[in-house]
């Protein structure tokens, strides 16, 4: 609301909020998939309990830097590119974006 005040943004505010919320949630989930930290406080500030998913494919220090980069490419980069491609296809097909 602070940065998108003008009337030209009125129809886009919900879409921008949804995209930013999805980015926040995906970042939290990726943190919970890693062994880099002691977990994520999903319910902060109401609880200080930290959680980590049972399956943590990111951050195996035994694999070295190259192994960690490969892991992140498989579990982060490839799905992100795929989702971006799906979004671009949807946007191309949608008559809402035609000008």
KENU-311856 format. One line per 2 residues: their letters; for each residue x, y, z of N, C-alpha, C, O. Coordinates in steps of 0.001 Angstrom, whole numbers, always signed. Layout:
a = X/Y/Z/X/Y/Z/X/Y/Z/X/Y/Z  ...
END
This chain:
xx = +828/-1194/+0/+0/+0/+0/+871/+1255/+0/+491/+2279/-569  +2027/+1175/+632/+2885/+2344/+743/+3499/+2717/-608/+3573/+3896/-955
xx = +3941/+1707/-1372/+4632/+1980/-2621/+3711/+2008/-3834/+4085/+2543/-4878  +2514/+1439/-3714/+1595/+1350/-4840/+302/+2098/-4521/-782/+1515/-4528
xx = +428/+3386/-4244/-701/+4205/-3807/-1592/+4668/-4952/-2808/+4761/-4786  -1025/+4949/-6071/-1762/+5589/-7155/-2933/+4776/-7671/-2999/+3563/-7467
xx = -3857/+5450/-8340/-5042/+4760/-8861/-4714/+3741/-9948/-5486/+2807/-10167  -3586/+3903/-10630/-3205/+2939/-11667/-2850/+1568/-11078/-2819/+565/-11792
xx = -2585/+1539/-9772/-2241/+283/-9100/-3435/-372/-8403/-3291/-1452/-7831  -4596/+254/-8441/-5759/-231/-7694/-6129/-1667/-8062/-6481/-2455/-7184
xx = -6057/-2010/-9322/-6439/-3357/-9743/-5326/-4373/-9527/-5582/-5577/-9552  -4120/-3919/-9319/-2969/-4821/-9186/-2573/-5099/-7743/-1752/-5987/-7510
xx = -3110/-4395/-6779/-2671/-4526/-5389/-2852/-5941/-4849/-1965/-6456/-4169  -3967/-6567/-5134/-4212/-7925/-4633/-3221/-8891/-5267/-2691/-9770/-4586
xx = -2968/-8740/-6553/-2015/-9613/-7239/-604/-9428/-6686/+114/-10409/-6487  -206/-8204/-6439/+1117/-7932/-5870/+1222/-8520/-4469/+2241/-9123/-4130
xx = +193/-8357/-3655/+190/-8919/-2298/+272/-10439/-2342/+968/-11039/-1524  -426/-11072/-3280/-379/-12536/-3400/+1011/-13010/-3802/+1510/-13997/-3260
xx = +1631/-12327/-4732/+2971/-12715/-5181/+3987/-12543/-4051/+4831/-13414/-3840  +3912/-11433/-3330/+4836/-11216/-2215/+4594/-12217/-1086/+5546/-12662/-446
xx = +3345/-12572/-837/+3038/-13582/+182/+3581/-14942/-225/+4137/-15663/+604  +3426/-15293/-1482/+3970/-16560/-1977/+5490/-16592/-1857/+6065/-17623/-1507
xx = +6142/-15469/-2144/+7597/-15398/-2005/+8014/-15597/-546/+8981/-16304/-263  +7291/-14979/+363/+7595/-15117/+1791/+7408/-16563/+2255/+8272/-17119/+2934
xx = +6288/-17162/+1888/+6009/-18539/+2304/+7018/-19513/+1707/+7471/-20428/+2395  +7377/-19332/+437/+8353/-20240/-175/+9731/-20093/+477/+10454/-21077/+634
xx = +10089/-18878/+850/+11375/-18665/+1525/+11397/-19377/+2880/+12392/-20008/+3237  +10316/-19274/+3619/+10232/-19942/+4919/+10310/-21453/+4753/+11001/-22134/+5511
xx = +9599/-21972/+3760/+9627/-23421/+3529/+11002/-23897/+3076/+11444/-24972/+3483  +11680/-23126/+2248/+13038/-23503/+1840/+13987/-23491/+3031/+14874/-24340/+3121
xx = +13814/-22544/+3943/+14626/-22545/+5160/+14357/-23790/+5998/+15277/-24334/+6608  +13113/-24243/+6033/+12767/-25434/+6805/+13266/-26710/+6129/+13335/-27759/+6771
xx = +13614/-26637/+4846/+14156/-27796/+4124/+15672/-27909/+4247/+16262/-28858/+3730  +16303/-26967/+4916/+17762/-26968/+4987/+18259/-27384/+6365/+17534/-27343/+7358
xx = +19503/-27780/+6382/+20151/-28117/+7646/+21090/-26994/+8090/+21886/-27175/+9011  +20996/-25839/+7435/+21882/-24717/+7742/+21623/-24095/+9103/+22545/-23568/+9724
xx = +20390/-24146/+9574/+20049/-23452/+10809/+19411/-24416/+11803/+19355/-25623/+11571  +18937/-23868/+12899/+18310/-24689/+13944/+16803/-24797/+13743/+16110/-25321/+14616
xx = +16286/-24324/+12635/+14874/-24419/+12346/+14243/-23065/+12130/+14902/-22028/+12208  +12953/-23096/+11857/+12206/-21893/+11531/+11098/-21704/+12558/+10420/-22663/+12928
xx = +10917/-20489/+13011/+9814/-20162/+13924/+8581/-19854/+13091/+8308/-18695/+12777  +7835/-20896/+12732/+6654/-20721/+11897/+5602/-19841/+12555/+4887/-19116/+11864
xx = +5495/-19891/+13868/+4419/-19194/+14570/+4903/-17985/+15370/+4235/-17556/+16310  +6072/-17431/+14998/+6572/-16244/+15682/+5608/-15092/+15426/+5050/-15018/+14332
xx = +5395/-14234/+16332/+5937/-14046/+17674/+5137/-14763/+18757/+5376/-14542/+19944  +4195/-15618/+18369/+3350/-16283/+19356/+4041/-17472/+20018/+3684/-17859/+21131
xx = +5029/-18053/+19337/+5755/-19195/+19874/+7202/-19113/+19419/+7485/-18722/+18286  +8120/-19486/+20310/+9536/-19498/+19953/+9998/-20888/+19527/+11187/-21101/+19294
xx = +9078/-21823/+19426/+9396/-23180/+18988/+9889/-23144/+17538/+9269/-22519/+16677  +11000/-23816/+17283/+11554/-23867/+15937/+11258/-25223/+15322/+11291/-26249/+16003
xx = +10971/-25217/+14029/+10627/-26430/+13308/+11516/-26592/+12089/+12004/-25616/+11519  +11712/-27819/+11709/+12407/-28157/+10473/+11650/-29344/+9889/+11189/-30215/+10626
xx = +11522/-29377/+8566/+10844/-30509/+7949/+11654/-31781/+8178/+12873/-31728/+8342  +10975/-32914/+8188/+11682/-34194/+8378/+12646/-34466/+7229/+13732/-35007/+7437
xx = +12252/-34095/+6040/+13113/-34272/+4864/+13855/-32970/+4622/+13235/-31955/+4303  +15169/-32984/+4768/+15982/-31781/+4596/+17047/-32032/+3533/+18181/-32385/+3857
xx = +16681/-31849/+2261/+17630/-32146/+1190/+18697/-31075/+979/+19661/-31308/+250  +18545/-29913/+1598/+19491/-28817/+1377/+20480/-28704/+2531/+20094/-28750/+3699
xx = +21740/-28558/+2196/+22740/-28241/+3203/+23502/-29407/+3778/+23879/-29366/+4949  +23745/-30450/+3001/+24553/-31565/+3494/+26024/-31178/+3401/+26574/-31140/+2300
xx = +26682/-30888/+4536/+28074/-30428/+4481/+29049/-31499/+3989/+30159/-31165/+3576  +28669/-32751/+4024/+29562/-33822/+3578/+29763/-33804/+2063/+30732/-34377/+1565
xx = +28880/-33170/+1343/+28970/-33155/-118/+29884/-32054/-651/+30206/-32055/-1839  +30301/-31134/+180/+31151/-30041/-269/+30359/-28970/-982/+29138/-29063/-1112
xx = +31058/-27960/-1439/+30407/-26810/-2061/+29722/-27204/-3369/+28593/-26789/-3630  +30402/-28003/-4188/+29817/-28411/-5465/+28547/-29216/-5250/+27550/-29002/-5938
xx = +28578/-30132/-4310/+27393/-30938/-4013/+26238/-30095/-3517/+25086/-30341/-3875  +26541/-29097/-2690/+25483/-28219/-2189/+24894/-27374/-3315/+23685/-27148/-3350
xx = +25737/-26905/-4238/+25229/-26129/-5374/+24343/-26982/-6274/+23333/-26503/-6790  +24719/-28244/-6461/+23892/-29152/-7258/+22553/-29386/-6569/+21503/-29370/-7212
xx = +22599/-29604/-5244/+21350/-29781/-4485/+20442/-28573/-4638/+19244/-28720/-4881  +20997/-27394/-4499/+20186/-26185/-4592/+19669/-25980/-6006/+18565/-25468/-6193
xx = +20449/-26371/-7002/+19971/-26277/-8382/+18775/-27193/-8587/+17798/-26807/-9229  +18846/-28405/-8046/+17768/-29378/-8228/+16518/-28980/-7460/+15416/-29035/-8005
xx = +16671/-28584/-6213/+15518/-28356/-5345/+15037/-26912/-5282/+13952/-26650/-4762  +15821/-25970/-5799/+15409/-24567/-5743/+15332/-23959/-7150/+14283/-23451/-7547
xx = +16419/-24008/-7891/+16496/-23309/-9170/+15571/-23915/-10225/+14821/-23185/-10873  +15612/-25220/-10405/+14786/-25864/-11432/+13287/-25651/-11164/+12566/-25260/-12082
xx = +12794/-25894/-9940/+11370/-25606/-9704/+11016/-24124/-9881/+9925/-23807/-10354  +11917/-23223/-9510/+11641/-21795/-9673/+11536/-21426/-11152/+10656/-20657/-11541
xx = +12423/-21967/-11966/+12365/-21705/-13408/+11085/-22289/-13997/+10438/-21658/-14832  +10722/-23487/-13563/+9500/-24124/-14046/+8267/-23296/-13683/+7399/-23079/-14528
xx = +8185/-22834/-12446/+7049/-22010/-12029/+7019/-20677/-12782/+5946/-20188/-13136  +8182/-20096/-13022/+8251/-18871/-13807/+7774/-19087/-15231/+7072/-18245/-15792
xx = +8153/-20216/-15818/+7711/-20564/-17165/+6201/-20753/-17213/+5541/-20282/-18139  +5645/-21456/-16197/+4193/-21629/-16136/+3476/-20289/-16011/+2454/-20067/-16659
xx = +4011/-19393/-15178/+3419/-18072/-15030/+3469/-17271/-16322/+2512/-16577/-16664  +4581/-17366/-17039/+4707/-16648/-18310/+3719/-17199/-19340/+3126/-16433/-20100
xx = +3541/-18508/-19370/+2575/-19115/-20305/+1158/-18673/-19971/+370/-18344/-20858  +846/-18670/-18678/-497/-18244/-18249/-737/-16789/-18632/-1823/-16416/-19076
xx = +284/-15992/-18451/+141/-14567/-18766/-47/-14350/-20262/-803/-13467/-20668  +636/-15149/-21089/+501/-15020/-22543/-896/-15428/-23008/-1429/-14854/-23957
xx = -1489/-16423/-22337/-2806/-16928/-22729/-3947/-16070/-22206/-5039/-16087/-22775  -3722/-15338/-21156/-4797/-14599/-20502/-5158/-13352/-21300/-4284/-12544/-21616
xx = -6439/-13190/-21628/-6840/-11963/-22345/-6773/-10724/-21460/-6813/-9601/-21963  -6671/-10915/-20155/-6598/-9792/-19214/-5364/-8934/-19480/-5385/-7725/-19254
xx = -4274/-9569/-19967/-3028/-8833/-20174/-2880/-8293/-21586/-1900/-7613/-21887  -3844/-8587/-22459/-3779/-8059/-23828/-4011/-6548/-23811/-4827/-6034/-23046
x = -3284/-5865/-24659/-3427/-4408/-24688/-3770/-3920/-26048/-3927/-2716/-26250
END
